[in-house]
Amino acid sequence: MTEFNLSQRLVELRKVHGFSQREVAEMIGTDTRAYQRYELGERVPVISSIVALARLYGVSADYLLGLRDTP
């Protein structure tokens, strides 16, 4: 397995899908600053946000959490 970095995966997925940080924050039910902190690696999302992000991007929570290398 490659080195895990949640923040990098969040940035990559957001850019691939063409979303702004504000849009993602609204879609997962958090504020923009909290989401920015997820991408900066300053804060780890709560479980409900991880589930919302996995659903939004069509990937598994295991992928977001670095337990799998394939979405």
All heavy atoms as TSV, in Angstrom:
chain	resi	resn	atom	element	x	y	z
A	1	MET	N	N	0.835	-1.178	0.000
A	1	MET	CA	C	0.000	0.000	0.000
A	1	MET	C	C	0.886	1.250	0.000
A	1	MET	O	O	1.899	1.278	0.675
A	1	MET	CB	C	-0.884	-0.018	1.249
A	1	MET	CG	C	-2.259	0.543	1.006
A	1	MET	SD	S	-3.309	0.545	2.480
A	1	MET	CE	C	-3.984	-1.082	2.403
A	2	THR	N	N	0.476	2.253	-0.732
A	2	THR	CA	C	1.242	3.490	-0.758
A	2	THR	C	C	0.987	4.294	0.511
A	2	THR	O	O	0.047	4.031	1.248
A	2	THR	CB	C	0.863	4.346	-1.982
A	2	THR	OG1	O	-0.517	4.664	-1.913
A	2	THR	CG2	C	1.169	3.632	-3.272
A	3	GLU	N	N	1.827	5.286	0.746
A	3	GLU	CA	C	1.660	6.124	1.933
A	3	GLU	C	C	0.320	6.861	1.875
A	3	GLU	O	O	-0.056	7.410	0.860
A	3	GLU	CB	C	2.801	7.131	2.012
A	3	GLU	CG	C	2.768	7.947	3.277
A	3	GLU	CD	C	3.945	8.883	3.376
A	3	GLU	OE1	O	5.061	8.473	3.036
A	3	GLU	OE2	O	3.732	10.023	3.806
A	4	PHE	N	N	-0.360	6.842	2.963
A	4	PHE	CA	C	-1.693	7.436	3.062
A	4	PHE	C	C	-1.615	8.918	3.391
A	4	PHE	O	O	-0.874	9.324	4.267
A	4	PHE	CB	C	-2.481	6.704	4.150
A	4	PHE	CG	C	-3.685	7.456	4.612
A	4	PHE	CD1	C	-4.755	7.632	3.770
A	4	PHE	CD2	C	-3.757	7.999	5.869
A	4	PHE	CE1	C	-5.887	8.329	4.178
A	4	PHE	CE2	C	-4.868	8.682	6.291
A	4	PHE	CZ	C	-5.937	8.848	5.442
A	5	ASN	N	N	-2.422	9.693	2.694
A	5	ASN	CA	C	-2.539	11.108	3.000
A	5	ASN	C	C	-3.958	11.556	2.657
A	5	ASN	O	O	-4.260	11.850	1.507
A	5	ASN	CB	C	-1.510	11.925	2.237
A	5	ASN	CG	C	-1.448	13.355	2.723
A	5	ASN	OD1	O	-2.439	13.918	3.183
A	5	ASN	ND2	N	-0.285	13.943	2.615
A	6	LEU	N	N	-4.817	11.581	3.666
A	6	LEU	CA	C	-6.218	11.942	3.482
A	6	LEU	C	C	-6.359	13.291	2.804
A	6	LEU	O	O	-7.147	13.449	1.865
A	6	LEU	CB	C	-6.953	11.950	4.826
A	6	LEU	CG	C	-8.392	12.464	4.826
A	6	LEU	CD1	C	-9.287	11.569	3.985
A	6	LEU	CD2	C	-8.915	12.584	6.240
A	7	SER	N	N	-5.596	14.262	3.236
A	7	SER	CA	C	-5.744	15.611	2.680
A	7	SER	C	C	-5.447	15.635	1.185
A	7	SER	O	O	-6.163	16.276	0.417
A	7	SER	CB	C	-4.871	16.620	3.433
A	7	SER	OG	O	-3.512	16.273	3.360
A	8	GLN	N	N	-4.419	14.921	0.753
A	8	GLN	CA	C	-4.109	14.866	-0.681
A	8	GLN	C	C	-5.230	14.201	-1.470
A	8	GLN	O	O	-5.574	14.645	-2.560
A	8	GLN	CB	C	-2.801	14.121	-0.932
A	8	GLN	CG	C	-1.585	14.912	-0.550
A	8	GLN	CD	C	-0.299	14.150	-0.811
A	8	GLN	OE1	O	-0.286	12.917	-0.853
A	8	GLN	NE2	N	0.785	14.881	-0.985
A	9	ARG	N	N	-5.782	13.146	-0.925
A	9	ARG	CA	C	-6.885	12.470	-1.621
A	9	ARG	C	C	-8.092	13.388	-1.744
A	9	ARG	O	O	-8.762	13.405	-2.776
A	9	ARG	CB	C	-7.265	11.174	-0.915
A	9	ARG	CG	C	-6.219	10.107	-1.141
A	9	ARG	CD	C	-6.667	8.742	-0.766
A	9	ARG	NE	N	-5.594	7.813	-1.130
A	9	ARG	CZ	C	-5.521	6.583	-0.726
A	9	ARG	NH1	N	-6.463	6.089	0.053
A	9	ARG	NH2	N	-4.530	5.810	-1.094
A	10	LEU	N	N	-8.375	14.154	-0.704
A	10	LEU	CA	C	-9.517	15.063	-0.767
A	10	LEU	C	C	-9.304	16.141	-1.830
A	10	LEU	O	O	-10.226	16.457	-2.586
A	10	LEU	CB	C	-9.761	15.703	0.599
A	10	LEU	CG	C	-10.251	14.770	1.700
A	10	LEU	CD1	C	-10.377	15.528	3.014
A	10	LEU	CD2	C	-11.568	14.111	1.318
A	11	VAL	N	N	-8.102	16.683	-1.899
A	11	VAL	CA	C	-7.806	17.707	-2.910
A	11	VAL	C	C	-7.940	17.112	-4.312
A	11	VAL	O	O	-8.590	17.695	-5.190
A	11	VAL	CB	C	-6.388	18.298	-2.711
A	11	VAL	CG1	C	-6.008	19.205	-3.875
A	11	VAL	CG2	C	-6.302	19.064	-1.402
A	12	GLU	N	N	-7.349	15.953	-4.527
A	12	GLU	CA	C	-7.394	15.312	-5.848
A	12	GLU	C	C	-8.829	15.006	-6.273
A	12	GLU	O	O	-9.217	15.294	-7.411
A	12	GLU	CB	C	-6.554	14.036	-5.849
A	12	GLU	CG	C	-5.066	14.305	-5.768
A	12	GLU	CD	C	-4.240	13.046	-5.527
A	12	GLU	OE1	O	-4.801	11.927	-5.572
A	12	GLU	OE2	O	-3.026	13.194	-5.282
A	13	LEU	N	N	-9.607	14.419	-5.378
A	13	LEU	CA	C	-10.990	14.071	-5.712
A	13	LEU	C	C	-11.819	15.313	-6.008
A	13	LEU	O	O	-12.598	15.342	-6.962
A	13	LEU	CB	C	-11.628	13.263	-4.576
A	13	LEU	CG	C	-11.149	11.819	-4.452
A	13	LEU	CD1	C	-11.571	11.229	-3.111
A	13	LEU	CD2	C	-11.675	10.976	-5.607
A	14	ARG	N	N	-11.632	16.343	-5.207
A	14	ARG	CA	C	-12.393	17.581	-5.435
A	14	ARG	C	C	-12.063	18.179	-6.799
A	14	ARG	O	O	-12.959	18.577	-7.544
A	14	ARG	CB	C	-12.090	18.599	-4.320
A	14	ARG	CG	C	-12.842	19.921	-4.506
A	14	ARG	CD	C	-12.583	20.876	-3.372
A	14	ARG	NE	N	-11.179	21.180	-3.136
A	14	ARG	CZ	C	-10.462	22.033	-3.871
A	14	ARG	NH1	N	-11.003	22.657	-4.898
A	14	ARG	NH2	N	-9.187	22.265	-3.566
A	15	LYS	N	N	-10.796	18.209	-7.141
A	15	LYS	CA	C	-10.388	18.789	-8.423
A	15	LYS	C	C	-10.866	17.954	-9.600
A	15	LYS	O	O	-11.318	18.499	-10.606
A	15	LYS	CB	C	-8.876	18.978	-8.462
A	15	LYS	CG	C	-8.429	20.110	-7.546
A	15	LYS	CD	C	-6.940	20.335	-7.593
A	15	LYS	CE	C	-6.567	21.523	-6.712
A	15	LYS	NZ	N	-5.127	21.813	-6.763
A	16	VAL	N	N	-10.782	16.638	-9.481
A	16	VAL	CA	C	-11.262	15.746	-10.548
A	16	VAL	C	C	-12.747	15.974	-10.814
A	16	VAL	O	O	-13.197	15.958	-11.951
A	16	VAL	CB	C	-10.991	14.261	-10.193
A	16	VAL	CG1	C	-11.799	13.319	-11.056
A	16	VAL	CG2	C	-9.506	13.962	-10.307
A	17	HIS	N	N	-13.498	16.218	-9.755
A	17	HIS	CA	C	-14.943	16.426	-9.890
A	17	HIS	C	C	-15.313	17.877	-10.189
A	17	HIS	O	O	-16.479	18.184	-10.402
A	17	HIS	CB	C	-15.666	15.935	-8.633
A	17	HIS	CG	C	-15.727	14.446	-8.551
A	17	HIS	ND1	N	-14.691	13.684	-8.057
A	17	HIS	CD2	C	-16.684	13.576	-8.922
A	17	HIS	CE1	C	-15.019	12.407	-8.127
A	17	HIS	NE2	N	-16.225	12.308	-8.647
A	18	GLY	N	N	-14.330	18.766	-10.164
A	18	GLY	CA	C	-14.579	20.156	-10.528
A	18	GLY	C	C	-15.330	20.970	-9.495
A	18	GLY	O	O	-16.014	21.938	-9.840
A	19	PHE	N	N	-15.202	20.603	-8.225
A	19	PHE	CA	C	-15.897	21.317	-7.158
A	19	PHE	C	C	-14.974	22.334	-6.497
A	19	PHE	O	O	-13.764	22.124	-6.415
A	19	PHE	CB	C	-16.370	20.356	-6.065
A	19	PHE	CG	C	-17.389	19.343	-6.508
A	19	PHE	CD1	C	-17.260	18.015	-6.125
A	19	PHE	CD2	C	-18.480	19.706	-7.275
A	19	PHE	CE1	C	-18.196	17.066	-6.500
A	19	PHE	CE2	C	-19.427	18.767	-7.664
A	19	PHE	CZ	C	-19.276	17.447	-7.278
A	20	SER	N	N	-15.560	23.382	-5.960
A	20	SER	CA	C	-14.812	24.300	-5.106
A	20	SER	C	C	-14.879	23.767	-3.676
A	20	SER	O	O	-15.720	22.914	-3.349
A	20	SER	CB	C	-15.425	25.701	-5.155
A	20	SER	OG	O	-16.694	25.710	-4.527
A	21	GLN	N	N	-14.018	24.290	-2.820
A	21	GLN	CA	C	-14.069	23.889	-1.412
A	21	GLN	C	C	-15.414	24.259	-0.798
A	21	GLN	O	O	-15.976	23.492	-0.018
A	21	GLN	CB	C	-12.931	24.546	-0.632
A	21	GLN	CG	C	-11.571	23.998	-0.975
A	21	GLN	CD	C	-10.455	24.690	-0.229
A	21	GLN	OE1	O	-10.561	25.862	0.140
A	21	GLN	NE2	N	-9.360	23.980	-0.009
A	22	ARG	N	N	-15.926	25.405	-1.153
A	22	ARG	CA	C	-17.223	25.850	-0.634
A	22	ARG	C	C	-18.325	24.879	-1.039
A	22	ARG	O	O	-19.188	24.521	-0.225
A	22	ARG	CB	C	-17.542	27.260	-1.130
A	22	ARG	CG	C	-18.873	27.805	-0.615
A	22	ARG	CD	C	-19.256	29.136	-1.261
A	22	ARG	NE	N	-19.233	29.117	-2.711
A	22	ARG	CZ	C	-20.177	28.570	-3.488
A	22	ARG	NH1	N	-21.227	27.993	-2.950
A	22	ARG	NH2	N	-20.080	28.598	-4.797
A	23	GLU	N	N	-18.313	24.457	-2.292
A	23	GLU	CA	C	-19.348	23.528	-2.766
A	23	GLU	C	C	-19.297	22.208	-2.011
A	23	GLU	O	O	-20.342	21.675	-1.598
A	23	GLU	CB	C	-19.183	23.274	-4.267
A	23	GLU	CG	C	-19.539	24.458	-5.130
A	23	GLU	CD	C	-19.171	24.260	-6.588
A	23	GLU	OE1	O	-18.101	23.676	-6.884
A	23	GLU	OE2	O	-19.957	24.698	-7.447
A	24	VAL	N	N	-18.095	21.674	-1.835
A	24	VAL	CA	C	-17.967	20.405	-1.110
A	24	VAL	C	C	-18.449	20.573	0.326
A	24	VAL	O	O	-19.203	19.741	0.831
A	24	VAL	CB	C	-16.517	19.874	-1.148
A	24	VAL	CG1	C	-16.372	18.637	-0.265
A	24	VAL	CG2	C	-16.095	19.554	-2.574
A	25	ALA	N	N	-18.036	21.642	0.964
A	25	ALA	CA	C	-18.462	21.887	2.343
A	25	ALA	C	C	-19.983	21.911	2.450
A	25	ALA	O	O	-20.564	21.284	3.348
A	25	ALA	CB	C	-17.866	23.200	2.852
A	26	GLU	N	N	-20.634	22.604	1.533
A	26	GLU	CA	C	-22.100	22.664	1.547
A	26	GLU	C	C	-22.710	21.286	1.325
A	26	GLU	O	O	-23.675	20.911	1.991
A	26	GLU	CB	C	-22.598	23.629	0.482
A	26	GLU	CG	C	-22.335	25.084	0.818
A	26	GLU	CD	C	-22.726	26.044	-0.300
A	26	GLU	OE1	O	-23.263	25.586	-1.344
A	26	GLU	OE2	O	-22.474	27.248	-0.137
A	27	MET	N	N	-22.143	20.514	0.392
A	27	MET	CA	C	-22.700	19.202	0.064
A	27	MET	C	C	-22.557	18.195	1.199
A	27	MET	O	O	-23.371	17.280	1.316
A	27	MET	CB	C	-22.078	18.665	-1.219
A	27	MET	CG	C	-22.545	19.409	-2.451
A	27	MET	SD	S	-21.962	18.668	-3.989
A	27	MET	CE	C	-20.415	19.532	-4.205
A	28	ILE	N	N	-21.519	18.358	2.029
A	28	ILE	CA	C	-21.345	17.404	3.127
A	28	ILE	C	C	-21.839	17.953	4.462
A	28	ILE	O	O	-21.751	17.285	5.487
A	28	ILE	CB	C	-19.881	16.914	3.252
A	28	ILE	CG1	C	-18.942	18.033	3.693
A	28	ILE	CG2	C	-19.424	16.251	1.960
A	28	ILE	CD1	C	-17.558	17.558	4.100
A	29	GLY	N	N	-22.357	19.182	4.446
A	29	GLY	CA	C	-22.977	19.737	5.639
A	29	GLY	C	C	-22.004	20.289	6.670
A	29	GLY	O	O	-22.251	20.170	7.879
A	30	THR	N	N	-20.928	20.891	6.198
A	30	THR	CA	C	-19.991	21.534	7.127
A	30	THR	C	C	-19.677	22.927	6.607
A	30	THR	O	O	-20.107	23.299	5.515
A	30	THR	CB	C	-18.706	20.686	7.289
A	30	THR	OG1	O	-17.962	21.167	8.407
A	30	THR	CG2	C	-17.836	20.699	6.053
A	31	ASP	N	N	-18.948	23.696	7.380
A	31	ASP	CA	C	-18.608	25.032	6.899
A	31	ASP	C	C	-17.317	24.978	6.069
A	31	ASP	O	O	-16.534	24.030	6.179
A	31	ASP	CB	C	-18.509	26.050	8.040
A	31	ASP	CG	C	-17.409	25.728	9.017
A	31	ASP	OD1	O	-16.247	26.037	8.717
A	31	ASP	OD2	O	-17.720	25.163	10.077
A	32	THR	N	N	-17.117	25.994	5.274
A	32	THR	CA	C	-15.989	26.018	4.344
A	32	THR	C	C	-14.659	25.948	5.074
A	32	THR	O	O	-13.752	25.220	4.654
A	32	THR	CB	C	-16.039	27.284	3.466
A	32	THR	OG1	O	-17.292	27.304	2.771
A	32	THR	CG2	C	-14.914	27.301	2.449
A	33	ARG	N	N	-14.516	26.673	6.158
A	33	ARG	CA	C	-13.235	26.673	6.885
A	33	ARG	C	C	-12.911	25.293	7.439
A	33	ARG	O	O	-11.757	24.862	7.400
A	33	ARG	CB	C	-13.251	27.714	8.004
A	33	ARG	CG	C	-11.921	27.829	8.699
A	33	ARG	CD	C	-10.829	28.328	7.745
A	33	ARG	NE	N	-9.544	28.300	8.420
A	33	ARG	CZ	C	-8.422	27.856	7.891
A	33	ARG	NH1	N	-8.391	27.422	6.647
A	33	ARG	NH2	N	-7.304	27.853	8.570
A	34	ALA	N	N	-13.895	24.583	7.932
A	34	ALA	CA	C	-13.654	23.219	8.433
A	34	ALA	C	C	-13.170	22.333	7.295
A	34	ALA	O	O	-12.206	21.570	7.455
A	34	ALA	CB	C	-14.913	22.643	9.063
A	35	TYR	N	N	-13.820	22.446	6.133
A	35	TYR	CA	C	-13.392	21.628	4.996
A	35	TYR	C	C	-11.975	22.000	4.550
A	35	TYR	O	O	-11.170	21.123	4.241
A	35	TYR	CB	C	-14.367	21.732	3.817
A	35	TYR	CG	C	-13.894	20.847	2.702
A	35	TYR	CD1	C	-14.080	19.475	2.767
A	35	TYR	CD2	C	-13.176	21.366	1.628
A	35	TYR	CE1	C	-13.567	18.644	1.786
A	35	TYR	CE2	C	-12.667	20.543	0.648
A	35	TYR	CZ	C	-12.865	19.186	0.733
A	35	TYR	OH	O	-12.340	18.357	-0.217
A	36	GLN	N	N	-11.672	23.285	4.538
A	36	GLN	CA	C	-10.313	23.707	4.173
A	36	GLN	C	C	-9.287	23.073	5.110
A	36	GLN	O	O	-8.216	22.652	4.665
A	36	GLN	CB	C	-10.195	25.235	4.244
A	36	GLN	CG	C	-10.942	25.938	3.136
A	36	GLN	CD	C	-11.022	27.443	3.355
A	36	GLN	OE1	O	-10.927	27.936	4.482
A	36	GLN	NE2	N	-11.208	28.180	2.268
A	37	ARG	N	N	-9.632	22.975	6.363
A	37	ARG	CA	C	-8.714	22.346	7.330
A	37	ARG	C	C	-8.536	20.865	7.051
A	37	ARG	O	O	-7.464	20.315	7.303
A	37	ARG	CB	C	-9.209	22.590	8.751
A	37	ARG	CG	C	-9.030	24.021	9.177
A	37	ARG	CD	C	-9.480	24.244	10.595
A	37	ARG	NE	N	-9.158	25.600	11.013
A	37	ARG	CZ	C	-9.913	26.327	11.798
A	37	ARG	NH1	N	-11.034	25.830	12.295
A	37	ARG	NH2	N	-9.560	27.540	12.123
A	38	TYR	N	N	-9.562	20.193	6.535
A	38	TYR	CA	C	-9.403	18.789	6.137
A	38	TYR	C	C	-8.351	18.693	5.037
A	38	TYR	O	O	-7.480	17.838	5.076
A	38	TYR	CB	C	-10.701	18.192	5.593
A	38	TYR	CG	C	-11.883	18.173	6.527
A	38	TYR	CD1	C	-13.167	18.055	6.007
A	38	TYR	CD2	C	-11.757	18.257	7.905
A	38	TYR	CE1	C	-14.283	18.024	6.821
A	38	TYR	CE2	C	-12.868	18.230	8.735
A	38	TYR	CZ	C	-14.126	18.114	8.187
A	38	TYR	OH	O	-15.227	18.083	8.987
A	39	GLU	N	N	-8.460	19.564	4.042
A	39	GLU	CA	C	-7.525	19.525	2.912
A	39	GLU	C	C	-6.110	19.938	3.316
A	39	GLU	O	O	-5.150	19.488	2.706
A	39	GLU	CB	C	-8.015	20.408	1.766
A	39	GLU	CG	C	-9.173	19.814	1.015
A	39	GLU	CD	C	-9.424	20.490	-0.324
A	39	GLU	OE1	O	-8.667	21.394	-0.729
A	39	GLU	OE2	O	-10.415	20.100	-0.984
A	40	LEU	N	N	-5.995	20.779	4.309
A	40	LEU	CA	C	-4.673	21.210	4.782
A	40	LEU	C	C	-4.049	20.210	5.755
A	40	LEU	O	O	-2.885	20.344	6.134
A	40	LEU	CB	C	-4.781	22.580	5.459
A	40	LEU	CG	C	-5.111	23.745	4.535
A	40	LEU	CD1	C	-5.413	24.998	5.353
A	40	LEU	CD2	C	-3.965	23.998	3.562
A	41	GLY	N	N	-4.833	19.224	6.169
A	41	GLY	CA	C	-4.338	18.239	7.118
A	41	GLY	C	C	-4.308	18.755	8.542
A	41	GLY	O	O	-3.677	18.159	9.411
A	42	GLU	N	N	-5.003	19.851	8.801
A	42	GLU	CA	C	-5.047	20.437	10.136
A	42	GLU	C	C	-6.151	19.834	11.001
A	42	GLU	O	O	-6.143	20.006	12.217
A	42	GLU	CB	C	-5.293	21.944	10.043
A	42	GLU	CG	C	-4.192	22.701	9.358
A	42	GLU	CD	C	-4.503	24.178	9.173
A	42	GLU	OE1	O	-5.636	24.626	9.461
A	42	GLU	OE2	O	-3.598	24.877	8.716
A	43	ARG	N	N	-7.070	19.154	10.357
A	43	ARG	CA	C	-8.224	18.593	11.059
A	43	ARG	C	C	-8.647	17.308	10.349
A	43	ARG	O	O	-8.593	17.227	9.123
A	43	ARG	CB	C	-9.349	19.615	11.037
A	43	ARG	CG	C	-10.546	19.250	11.820
A	43	ARG	CD	C	-11.488	20.438	11.894
A	43	ARG	NE	N	-12.734	20.015	12.483
A	43	ARG	CZ	C	-13.793	20.775	12.587
A	43	ARG	NH1	N	-13.774	22.005	12.133
A	43	ARG	NH2	N	-14.889	20.329	13.136
A	44	VAL	N	N	-9.080	16.321	11.121
A	44	VAL	CA	C	-9.564	15.062	10.563
A	44	VAL	C	C	-11.091	15.102	10.568
A	44	VAL	O	O	-11.699	15.454	11.586
A	44	VAL	CB	C	-9.062	13.859	11.386
A	44	VAL	CG1	C	-9.636	12.553	10.861
A	44	VAL	CG2	C	-7.544	13.821	11.383
A	45	PRO	N	N	-11.723	14.747	9.440
A	45	PRO	CA	C	-13.190	14.782	9.404
A	45	PRO	C	C	-13.816	13.797	10.391
A	45	PRO	O	O	-13.264	12.725	10.638
A	45	PRO	CB	C	-13.526	14.354	7.966
A	45	PRO	CG	C	-12.264	14.419	7.200
A	45	PRO	CD	C	-11.143	14.332	8.177
A	46	VAL	N	N	-14.974	14.169	10.915
A	46	VAL	CA	C	-15.744	13.242	11.752
A	46	VAL	C	C	-16.313	12.149	10.850
A	46	VAL	O	O	-16.360	12.289	9.622
A	46	VAL	CB	C	-16.868	13.969	12.522
A	46	VAL	CG1	C	-16.290	14.966	13.508
A	46	VAL	CG2	C	-17.834	14.635	11.566
A	47	ILE	N	N	-16.761	11.075	11.444
A	47	ILE	CA	C	-17.235	9.920	10.676
A	47	ILE	C	C	-18.345	10.297	9.703
A	47	ILE	O	O	-18.337	9.871	8.550
A	47	ILE	CB	C	-17.684	8.780	11.615
A	47	ILE	CG1	C	-16.458	8.219	12.337
A	47	ILE	CG2	C	-18.400	7.674	10.845
A	47	ILE	CD1	C	-16.774	7.235	13.434
A	48	SER	N	N	-19.288	11.117	10.142
A	48	SER	CA	C	-20.393	11.479	9.247
A	48	SER	C	C	-19.885	12.237	8.020
A	48	SER	O	O	-20.420	12.074	6.918
A	48	SER	CB	C	-21.452	12.299	9.990
A	48	SER	OG	O	-20.879	13.481	10.519
A	49	SER	N	N	-18.844	13.032	8.169
A	49	SER	CA	C	-18.269	13.738	7.020
A	49	SER	C	C	-17.516	12.781	6.108
A	49	SER	O	O	-17.559	12.924	4.882
A	49	SER	CB	C	-17.329	14.850	7.488
A	49	SER	OG	O	-18.056	15.876	8.115
A	50	ILE	N	N	-16.836	11.799	6.675
A	50	ILE	CA	C	-16.146	10.799	5.854
A	50	ILE	C	C	-17.153	10.033	5.017
A	50	ILE	O	O	-16.950	9.815	3.819
A	50	ILE	CB	C	-15.312	9.852	6.733
A	50	ILE	CG1	C	-14.140	10.630	7.346
A	50	ILE	CG2	C	-14.806	8.658	5.933
A	50	ILE	CD1	C	-13.380	9.882	8.409
A	51	VAL	N	N	-18.256	9.640	5.620
A	51	VAL	CA	C	-19.305	8.929	4.881
A	51	VAL	C	C	-19.869	9.819	3.777
A	51	VAL	O	O	-20.037	9.384	2.638
A	51	VAL	CB	C	-20.425	8.456	5.846
A	51	VAL	CG1	C	-21.624	7.932	5.078
A	51	VAL	CG2	C	-19.884	7.394	6.795
A	52	ALA	N	N	-20.138	11.077	4.097
A	52	ALA	CA	C	-20.673	12.008	3.094
A	52	ALA	C	C	-19.680	12.213	1.948
A	52	ALA	O	O	-20.077	12.253	0.782
A	52	ALA	CB	C	-21.026	13.338	3.748
A	53	LEU	N	N	-18.406	12.321	2.256
A	53	LEU	CA	C	-17.383	12.492	1.215
A	53	LEU	C	C	-17.283	11.245	0.340
A	53	LEU	O	O	-17.167	11.345	-0.884
A	53	LEU	CB	C	-16.024	12.810	1.853
A	53	LEU	CG	C	-15.896	14.220	2.416
A	53	LEU	CD1	C	-14.743	14.294	3.417
A	53	LEU	CD2	C	-15.715	15.230	1.295
A	54	ALA	N	N	-17.323	10.080	0.948
A	54	ALA	CA	C	-17.266	8.833	0.188
A	54	ALA	C	C	-18.453	8.734	-0.768
A	54	ALA	O	O	-18.296	8.375	-1.943
A	54	ALA	CB	C	-17.236	7.631	1.132
A	55	ARG	N	N	-19.631	9.075	-0.304
A	55	ARG	CA	C	-20.827	9.048	-1.158
A	55	ARG	C	C	-20.743	10.095	-2.262
A	55	ARG	O	O	-21.090	9.821	-3.417
A	55	ARG	CB	C	-22.080	9.271	-0.319
A	55	ARG	CG	C	-22.423	8.091	0.534
A	55	ARG	CD	C	-23.679	8.329	1.334
A	55	ARG	NE	N	-24.033	7.122	2.075
A	55	ARG	CZ	C	-24.777	7.111	3.148
A	55	ARG	NH1	N	-25.278	8.232	3.630
A	55	ARG	NH2	N	-25.047	5.983	3.760
A	56	LEU	N	N	-20.293	11.287	-1.915
A	56	LEU	CA	C	-20.176	12.365	-2.892
A	56	LEU	C	C	-19.260	11.970	-4.040
A	56	LEU	O	O	-19.584	12.188	-5.209
A	56	LEU	CB	C	-19.637	13.631	-2.208
A	56	LEU	CG	C	-19.299	14.812	-3.121
A	56	LEU	CD1	C	-20.559	15.354	-3.789
A	56	LEU	CD2	C	-18.602	15.901	-2.318
A	57	TYR	N	N	-18.120	11.378	-3.716
A	57	TYR	CA	C	-17.124	11.051	-4.730
A	57	TYR	C	C	-17.252	9.637	-5.296
A	57	TYR	O	O	-16.525	9.269	-6.213
A	57	TYR	CB	C	-15.723	11.245	-4.164
A	57	TYR	CG	C	-15.407	12.691	-3.864
A	57	TYR	CD1	C	-14.921	13.073	-2.616
A	57	TYR	CD2	C	-15.592	13.685	-4.815
A	57	TYR	CE1	C	-14.620	14.401	-2.338
A	57	TYR	CE2	C	-15.309	15.014	-4.545
A	57	TYR	CZ	C	-14.819	15.362	-3.309
A	57	TYR	OH	O	-14.520	16.671	-3.034
A	58	GLY	N	N	-18.151	8.837	-4.737
A	58	GLY	CA	C	-18.336	7.478	-5.242
A	58	GLY	C	C	-17.146	6.576	-4.966
A	58	GLY	O	O	-16.790	5.727	-5.776
A	59	VAL	N	N	-16.528	6.792	-3.803
A	59	VAL	CA	C	-15.401	5.962	-3.387
A	59	VAL	C	C	-15.736	5.352	-2.031
A	59	VAL	O	O	-16.702	5.743	-1.384
A	59	VAL	CB	C	-14.089	6.786	-3.282
A	59	VAL	CG1	C	-13.713	7.392	-4.626
A	59	VAL	CG2	C	-14.185	7.872	-2.220
A	60	SER	N	N	-14.923	4.402	-1.609
A	60	SER	CA	C	-15.165	3.798	-0.298
A	60	SER	C	C	-14.521	4.637	0.797
A	60	SER	O	O	-13.547	5.360	0.565
A	60	SER	CB	C	-14.595	2.374	-0.260
A	60	SER	OG	O	-13.182	2.410	-0.286
A	61	ALA	N	N	-15.069	4.522	1.976
A	61	ALA	CA	C	-14.453	5.175	3.135
A	61	ALA	C	C	-13.063	4.593	3.361
A	61	ALA	O	O	-12.144	5.306	3.765
A	61	ALA	CB	C	-15.331	5.004	4.370
A	62	ASP	N	N	-12.903	3.303	3.075
A	62	ASP	CA	C	-11.586	2.673	3.186
A	62	ASP	C	C	-10.559	3.373	2.305
A	62	ASP	O	O	-9.417	3.563	2.710
A	62	ASP	CB	C	-11.646	1.196	2.806
A	62	ASP	CG	C	-12.261	0.318	3.876
A	62	ASP	OD1	O	-12.517	0.818	4.993
A	62	ASP	OD2	O	-12.488	-0.867	3.594
A	63	TYR	N	N	-10.966	3.773	1.119
A	63	TYR	CA	C	-10.066	4.502	0.225
A	63	TYR	C	C	-9.690	5.851	0.826
A	63	TYR	O	O	-8.513	6.221	0.876
A	63	TYR	CB	C	-10.706	4.689	-1.153
A	63	TYR	CG	C	-9.878	5.533	-2.083
A	63	TYR	CD1	C	-8.728	5.014	-2.672
A	63	TYR	CD2	C	-10.221	6.849	-2.362
A	63	TYR	CE1	C	-7.946	5.797	-3.515
A	63	TYR	CE2	C	-9.453	7.633	-3.206
A	63	TYR	CZ	C	-8.315	7.099	-3.779
A	63	TYR	OH	O	-7.533	7.877	-4.617
A	64	LEU	N	N	-10.679	6.587	1.307
A	64	LEU	CA	C	-10.399	7.891	1.907
A	64	LEU	C	C	-9.478	7.767	3.118
A	64	LEU	O	O	-8.615	8.613	3.341
A	64	LEU	CB	C	-11.690	8.590	2.336
A	64	LEU	CG	C	-12.602	9.079	1.224
A	64	LEU	CD1	C	-13.877	9.658	1.818
A	64	LEU	CD2	C	-11.903	10.098	0.353
A	65	LEU	N	N	-9.657	6.703	3.889
A	65	LEU	CA	C	-8.888	6.516	5.114
A	65	LEU	C	C	-7.551	5.833	4.890
A	65	LEU	O	O	-6.798	5.619	5.825
A	65	LEU	CB	C	-9.718	5.721	6.127
A	65	LEU	CG	C	-10.982	6.415	6.601
A	65	LEU	CD1	C	-11.831	5.474	7.435
A	65	LEU	CD2	C	-10.644	7.684	7.369
A	66	GLY	N	N	-7.258	5.488	3.641
A	66	GLY	CA	C	-5.972	4.893	3.327
A	66	GLY	C	C	-5.877	3.393	3.591
A	66	GLY	O	O	-4.784	2.824	3.592
A	67	LEU	N	N	-7.014	2.739	3.779
A	67	LEU	CA	C	-7.012	1.291	3.994
A	67	LEU	C	C	-6.976	0.522	2.676
A	67	LEU	O	O	-6.686	-0.669	2.659
A	67	LEU	CB	C	-8.235	0.879	4.807
A	67	LEU	CG	C	-8.318	1.516	6.198
A	67	LEU	CD1	C	-9.636	1.150	6.857
A	67	LEU	CD2	C	-7.142	1.093	7.052
A	68	ARG	N	N	-7.284	1.228	1.588
A	68	ARG	CA	C	-7.241	0.653	0.236
A	68	ARG	C	C	-6.615	1.682	-0.698
A	68	ARG	O	O	-6.764	2.883	-0.493
A	68	ARG	CB	C	-8.648	0.358	-0.283
A	68	ARG	CG	C	-9.408	-0.664	0.505
A	68	ARG	CD	C	-10.772	-0.855	-0.066
A	68	ARG	NE	N	-10.654	-1.252	-1.472
A	68	ARG	CZ	C	-11.622	-1.771	-2.183
A	68	ARG	NH1	N	-12.808	-1.920	-1.647
A	68	ARG	NH2	N	-11.446	-2.123	-3.426
A	69	ASP	N	N	-5.978	1.178	-1.730
A	69	ASP	CA	C	-5.398	2.072	-2.726
A	69	ASP	C	C	-6.310	2.274	-3.927
A	69	ASP	O	O	-6.037	3.104	-4.772
A	69	ASP	CB	C	-4.047	1.551	-3.212
A	69	ASP	CG	C	-2.962	1.765	-2.164
A	69	ASP	OD1	O	-3.072	2.730	-1.383
A	69	ASP	OD2	O	-2.009	0.977	-2.143
A	70	THR	N	N	-7.376	1.507	-4.003
A	70	THR	CA	C	-8.333	1.661	-5.105
A	70	THR	C	C	-9.640	2.199	-4.558
A	70	THR	O	O	-10.092	1.784	-3.487
A	70	THR	CB	C	-8.580	0.315	-5.821
A	70	THR	OG1	O	-9.007	-0.653	-4.858
A	70	THR	CG2	C	-7.324	-0.181	-6.519
A	71	PRO	N	N	-10.233	3.134	-5.294
A	71	PRO	CA	C	-11.468	3.764	-4.820
A	71	PRO	C	C	-12.601	2.766	-4.658
A	71	PRO	O	O	-13.447	2.833	-3.868
A	71	PRO	CB	C	-11.807	4.775	-5.892
A	71	PRO	CG	C	-10.553	4.991	-6.642
A	71	PRO	CD	C	-9.758	3.742	-6.494
